Amino acid sequence: MKVFVTGVAGQLGHDVMNELAKRGYEGIGSDIAPSYSGVQDESPVTTMPYVAMDITDKEAVCKTLTEINPDVVVHCAAWTAVDLAEDEDKQAKVKAINVDGTANIASVCKKLDAKMVYISTDYVFDGQGTEPWQPDCKDYKPLNVYGQTKLDGELAVSSTLDKYFIVRIAWVFGKNGKNFIKTMLNVAKTHDKLTVVSDQIGTPTYTYDLARLLVDMIETEKYGYYHATNEGGYISWYDFTKEIFRQAVAMGREEYSEDRVSVTPVSTAEYGVSKAKRPFNSRLDKSKLVENGFEPLPTWQDAVARYLKEIEF
């Protein structure tokens, strides 16, 4: 199986490439930089085939993918800076990447009869209520520009292809890039009092675990919409922070103990306005995974423990 992966300079693309290598599949990585620009961690992705490709350039996408002729495209590349996406001078670029870029890839996948995996987000919903969102729910109501463009990308895929997996994830963390865990560990080095929102509820997703699931998926024809985060229950960002620090202390890092760093829960309103509205309810129902024979991800607590051993902090 030949698999083309976009966005390999990011957290998920990096891990998908390594998972493909682990299973002996042919993985070709791609991103906009002339050569692989992710973390140099001596993992397989750093030496696997790489092709520079601008997904917003329709002709380049058509030429590159047609030449490579993959069986599957795993599309991880996206504009993910949620607040920046609200700036009027950025919106055309956000749309070009998240919508047009996705449509460009989908149209070539159709021509090549390739499977496509599109990574999406709970931000396609309005985040109201407390019920977990179902993967096949069509009650879309994005709160921000980023969410709208990711939804439009979903619709481009589902209206073009039959052989697609649209996989919504939330609260992503991985080795190759910035994320909430790295931010909190860094902020605590210079601040002994932190405030973290406690009224936005969801579940983290470790890209290493997600990559395994995505490769499991592309080995099948069980197409459709899925939700995939780690198991371990629904939590707030405050709960997440407390567990990150608890585990850091368990590793011997006393500077993260409660008597050194105090973490106070606050509401989104108290925390202050960010440019982009955030959903309060990011609970994603993942039961469809098991119903289709896929192995769920480990708990997020277990994922944090493994992740902290992977990174330097």
C-alpha positions in Angstrom: 0.0 0.0 0.0 1.4 3.4 -1.0 0.3 6.2 1.2 0.8 10.0 0.6 0.7 12.1 3.8 0.2 15.9 3.8 1.3 18.1 6.7 4.3 16.0 7.8 5.9 19.0 9.4 3.0 18.9 11.9 2.2 16.7 14.9 0.0 14.2 13.3 1.6 13.9 9.9 4.9 13.1 11.6 3.4 10.2 13.6 1.4 8.8 10.6 4.6 8.5 8.6 6.3 6.7 11.4 3.3 4.3 11.8 3.4 3.5 8.1 7.1 2.7 8.3 6.5 0.5 11.4 4.0 -1.6 9.3 6.1 -1.8 6.2 3.9 0.4 4.0 5.3 2.9 1.5 4.8 6.4 3.0 5.5 9.6 1.0 5.5 12.7 3.1 4.6 16.2 1.9 4.5 19.8 3.2 5.0 23.2 1.8 8.7 23.5 2.8 11.4 22.4 0.2 12.5 19.5 2.5 11.2 17.9 5.7 11.2 20.6 8.3 9.8 18.8 11.4 11.6 17.7 14.5 14.9 15.9 13.8 14.3 13.0 16.1 15.9 10.2 14.1 12.5 8.6 13.6 11.7 7.1 10.1 9.9 10.2 8.8 13.1 12.2 8.8 14.6 10.0 6.0 11.4 8.8 4.2 10.6 10.1 0.7 9.4 13.7 0.8 7.8 15.9 -1.8 7.3 19.7 -1.4 3.7 20.5 -2.4 1.5 23.6 -2.0 -2.0 22.1 -1.5 -3.5 25.5 -2.6 -1.9 25.1 -6.1 -4.4 23.0 -8.0 -2.2 22.1 -10.9 0.7 21.1 -8.6 -1.6 18.9 -6.5 -2.9 17.2 -9.6 0.6 16.7 -11.1 2.2 15.5 -7.9 -0.5 13.1 -6.9 -1.0 11.7 -10.4 2.8 11.0 -10.7 2.9 9.3 -7.3 -0.4 7.5 -7.8 -1.0 6.6 -4.1 -3.6 4.1 -2.9 -4.4 6.5 0.0 -4.0 10.2 0.8 -3.9 11.0 4.6 -4.6 14.8 4.6 -3.2 16.3 7.8 -2.1 19.7 6.4 -4.3 22.5 7.7 -4.4 26.1 9.0 -4.9 25.5 12.7 -4.2 28.9 14.3 -7.7 29.5 15.5 -7.5 33.1 16.7 -5.3 34.3 13.7 -8.0 32.9 11.4 -10.3 35.6 12.6 -8.1 38.4 11.1 -9.7 39.7 8.0 -6.4 39.8 6.1 -5.8 36.1 6.9 -9.3 34.7 6.0 -8.6 34.2 2.3 -5.5 32.2 3.1 -7.3 30.1 5.7 -10.0 29.3 3.2 -7.4 28.5 0.5 -5.7 26.0 2.7 -8.6 24.4 4.6 -11.2 24.4 1.9 -9.7 24.8 -1.6 -6.6 22.7 -0.7 -8.8 19.9 0.6 -11.0 20.1 -2.5 -7.9 20.0 -4.7 -6.8 16.7 -3.1 -10.3 15.2 -3.1 -10.7 15.8 -6.8 -7.4 14.0 -7.6 -8.3 11.1 -5.2 -11.5 10.7 -7.2 -9.6 10.6 -10.5 -7.1 8.1 -9.1 -9.7 6.1 -7.2 -7.6 6.6 -4.0 -8.9 6.5 -0.5 -8.8 9.8 1.4 -8.5 10.5 5.1 -9.5 14.1 6.1 -8.7 15.2 9.7 -11.4 17.5 11.1 -12.5 18.9 14.4 -15.3 19.3 16.9 -15.3 23.0 15.9 -17.8 22.1 13.1 -20.4 22.1 15.9 -21.6 25.0 18.1 -20.4 23.4 21.4 -23.7 23.9 23.2 -25.3 21.5 25.7 -23.6 18.6 27.4 -24.4 15.6 25.2 -21.5 14.2 23.3 -21.6 15.0 19.5 -22.3 12.0 17.3 -20.1 11.5 14.2 -23.0 11.4 11.8 -24.7 14.5 13.3 -25.4 17.1 10.6 -26.3 19.9 13.0 -23.3 22.0 11.9 -22.9 25.4 13.4 -19.3 26.5 13.6 -18.6 29.4 16.0 -15.5 30.7 14.2 -13.7 31.0 10.9 -11.5 28.0 11.5 -14.5 25.8 12.3 -16.3 27.0 9.2 -13.4 26.3 6.9 -12.9 22.8 8.4 -16.6 22.1 7.8 -16.4 23.3 4.3 -13.4 21.0 3.8 -15.4 18.1 5.1 -18.2 18.9 2.7 -15.8 19.1 -0.2 -14.5 15.6 0.6 -18.0 14.0 1.3 -19.5 15.5 -1.9 -16.6 14.4 -4.1 -15.7 11.0 -2.9 -17.2 7.7 -1.7 -14.0 6.3 -0.3 -13.3 8.7 2.5 -12.7 8.7 6.2 -13.6 12.0 7.9 -12.0 11.8 11.4 -12.8 14.5 13.9 -10.3 15.0 16.8 -9.9 17.5 19.6 -7.3 18.9 22.0 -4.4 17.5 20.0 -0.9 16.9 21.3 2.2 15.3 19.8 5.9 15.4 19.7 6.3 17.5 16.5 4.9 20.9 17.3 3.3 23.2 19.8 0.4 22.1 22.0 -1.3 22.7 25.3 0.9 20.3 27.3 4.2 22.0 26.2 2.6 25.4 26.8 1.6 24.6 30.4 4.9 23.0 31.2 6.7 26.1 29.9 4.4 28.7 31.5 4.8 27.1 34.9 8.6 27.7 34.7 8.1 31.4 35.0 4.7 31.8 36.7 3.7 30.3 40.1 0.0 31.1 39.7 -1.9 29.9 36.7 -5.5 30.3 35.7 -7.0 27.7 33.4 -10.6 27.5 32.0 -12.8 24.9 33.6 -16.0 25.3 31.6 -14.8 23.9 28.2 -15.1 20.2 28.3 -13.6 17.6 26.0 -10.9 14.9 25.7 -7.3 15.1 24.5 -5.9 13.3 21.5 -2.3 12.0 21.4 -1.2 12.0 17.7 1.0 8.8 18.3 -2.2 6.9 19.3 -4.3 8.5 16.6 -1.8 7.6 13.9 -2.2 3.9 14.8 -6.0 4.2 14.4 -5.7 6.0 11.1 -3.5 3.3 9.6 -5.9 0.7 11.0 -8.7 2.6 9.1 -7.0 2.8 5.7 -6.5 -1.0 5.8 -10.3 -1.3 5.6 -13.2 -0.1 3.5 -15.2 1.1 6.5 -15.7 4.6 5.2 -17.6 7.5 6.7 -17.5 10.0 9.6 -15.7 9.1 12.8 -14.8 10.7 16.1 -11.4 9.8 17.6 -9.9 11.1 20.8 -8.2 9.2 23.6 -10.4 7.3 26.1 -10.5 8.2 29.8 -13.5 10.4 30.1 -14.4 14.0 29.5 -12.5 16.7 31.3 -11.9 20.5 31.4 -8.6 22.2 30.5 -8.2 22.8 34.2 -8.5 19.0 34.9 -6.0 18.4 32.1 -3.5 20.9 33.5 -3.7 19.3 37.0 -3.1 15.9 35.6 -0.1 17.1 33.5 1.5 18.6 36.6 0.7 15.6 38.8 2.4 13.3 36.3 5.4 15.6 36.0 5.8 15.5 39.8 5.5 11.7 39.7 8.5 11.7 37.3 10.5 13.6 40.0 9.8 17.1 38.7 9.0 18.8 42.0 8.9 22.3 40.5 5.4 21.3 39.2 4.0 20.4 42.6 1.0 22.2 44.1 3.0 24.1 46.6 5.2 25.5 43.8 2.6 26.2 41.2 -1.1 27.0 42.0 -3.6 26.3 39.3 -7.0 28.1 39.6 -10.1 27.2 37.6 -11.9 30.1 35.9 -14.8 30.4 33.5 -14.2 31.3 29.9 -15.8 34.7 30.6 -13.4 35.3 33.5 -10.4 34.2 31.5 -11.1 36.9 29.0 -12.1 37.1 25.4 -10.1 35.4 22.7 -10.6 36.5 19.1 -12.3 33.3 18.1 -15.2 31.9 20.1 -14.4 28.5 21.6 -17.0 25.7 22.0 -17.9 24.8 25.6 -18.9 21.3 24.7 -16.2 19.4 22.8 -17.4 16.0 24.0 -17.1 13.6 21.0 -18.9 10.2 21.0 -16.4 7.6 19.8 -18.7 4.5 20.0 -18.8 4.2 16.2 -15.1 3.1 16.3 -15.8 -0.1 18.3 -19.0 -0.7 16.3 -16.9 -0.9 13.2 -14.3 -3.1 14.7 -11.6 -0.5 15.4 -9.5 -0.6 18.6 -10.1 2.6 20.7 -7.2 4.7 21.7 -5.7 4.3 25.2 -6.8 6.6 28.0 -5.6 10.2 27.8 -4.0 9.8 31.3 -1.9 6.9 29.9 -1.1 9.0 26.8 0.2 11.9 28.9 2.4 9.6 30.9 4.0 8.2 27.7 4.2 11.7 26.1 6.1 13.3 29.0 8.7 10.6 28.6 9.1 11.5 24.9 9.6 15.2 25.3 12.2 17.4 27.0 10.8 19.8 29.5 
